[in-house]
Amino acid sequence: MKAAIHTRYGGPEVVSLGEIDRPVPRRGEILVRVGAAGVTTADWRIRAAAFPGLVSLVGGRLMFGVFRPRKPVLGGEYAGTVVETGPGVTDFAPGDRVFGFAWGGAHAEYVAVKAAGPVFATPPGLDDAEAASLPFGGLCALEFLERFAALKPGERVLILGASGGVGVHAVQVARALGARVTGVASAPREDLVRALGAEHFIDYRAPGPRGLGGPYDVIFDTIGVLNYPDAAGMLAEGGRFVPLNFGVGDIVHVRRASRNGHRLILKVSGDSKEGLARLAAMVAEGRLRPIIDRVYPFAEVRAAHRHVESRSRKGSVVLRIGDAEAGRDAA
């Protein structure tokens, strides 16, 4: 089968299409023919070994390969069709349309994943490209805002990077949770951010990192432009600062935040079937919709990586691997 392979760390040029063996589903696994897969910030960081901060750099190398990639095929979020089930699988059958998150391997024509893991029925009305754009950003938004920050109805939340791959989901999730949302992005993205549910919008180039107003109950930094000392003056009593990426410098501010009556939340997103079920329900209820910047043919995987790494996208970037339009359910 075709797969996007990288055997060394580096720029987009280290990724190329090649042939590898098609996986065989083991006990408890399903084999999915991939229709589409997202290219995320995590993919380019792993490809380039560009892990932010010393802790992440050391941990990232240990996790993904010290000298070269441990897994040659990238790709986390995907959508497609079940073609085979391994022994013991009862929840899925060939022909089922699914979307989910894999820990590598989704940038290929087929991926084998655990049936009990983060894989769920594709929401009706979505094609594979739309469904594949949801898991990474959507699950991050749910985990950080609902689970970690415990965002409540009526609370004021500031979302930095509100038009990015995580941000477009965070604005919608925060609004669905009943929060009052202020989105920060570049001026040309204002209409998009407001359409997603932001009550207020701030052009990130106008005020600088210390002039974003407040007070806010939650500040969610999806792009790594703020630290706690900058955020402290914008947080309300009991406010929570939630950076998506963090390093050693952030860890030393945890106690300072506590003394100030704040919480500095340093967590790593998990991925679960329950989270995907929540996303699917929000789509069905009209509270969450896919936002896709570009869909690239599989052969243009390098261009997709370059676009994501430029950090100038509006929403998700998706690879069309199979027939991403096939099997769209009726709304």
Disulfide bonds with the S-S distance in Angstrom:
none
